[in-house]
Amino acid sequence: MSQPKIKKLTQREMVLQHLKEGRVITPLEALQKYGSLRLGAIIHTLRREGMNIETNYITVERKTFAEYKLITEQQQSFLEGEKNDG
């Protein structure tokens, strides 16, 4: 009897799952955890697919890198409410 085939997740799927768990991701983390050398390209694809992803730039010892976070609909509604209250 043959073993059932287990689908290997793509880098895009792994990054999306990571973000959906409420975690942020940086290029170094994407490389270490998922073998992705092109996190920016994955983020671009996810945004084209309709994901609302926020970019924060972090500078450490004169080196700047991006940190990405998925903004959920609930978070977006809260932020829009704050704008209207202010």
C-alpha positions, -999 to +999 in steps of 0.1 A: +000+000+000+014+034-010+018+063+014-005+092+009+012+122-008+019+151+015+017+184-002+049+205+003+040+241+010+055+267-012+075+296+002+045+319-005+022+296+015+046+293+044+051+331+046+013+337+044+007+311+071+034+329+092+017+362+088-018+349+094-005+336+128-001+372+137+037+372+135+059+397+117+086+386+093+119+400+081+140+389+051+166+372+074+138+353+092+123+342+058+157+330+047+164+310+079+129+295+083+117+291+047+147+293+025+134+324+008+159+348-007+131+371-022+107+379+006+099+413-011+087+394-042+065+371-021+050+402-002+044+419-036+025+388-048+005+386-016-005+422-019-016+417-055-038+388-042-055+413-019-036+409+014-032+441+034+005+439+045+022+467+064+059+475+060+079+489+089+115+498+082+140+490+110+175+504+113+201+485+134+237+497+134+232+518+102+216+489+083+179+491+073+156+462+066+119+457+062+096+440+086+062+429+073+029+424+092-005+413+079-032+437+088-065+419+094-099+433+086-106+437+123-074+457+128-082+478+096-117+486+109-102+497+143-076+519+126-102+535+104-124+541+135-096+559+152-091+581+122-128+591+122-128+597+160-097+620+158 
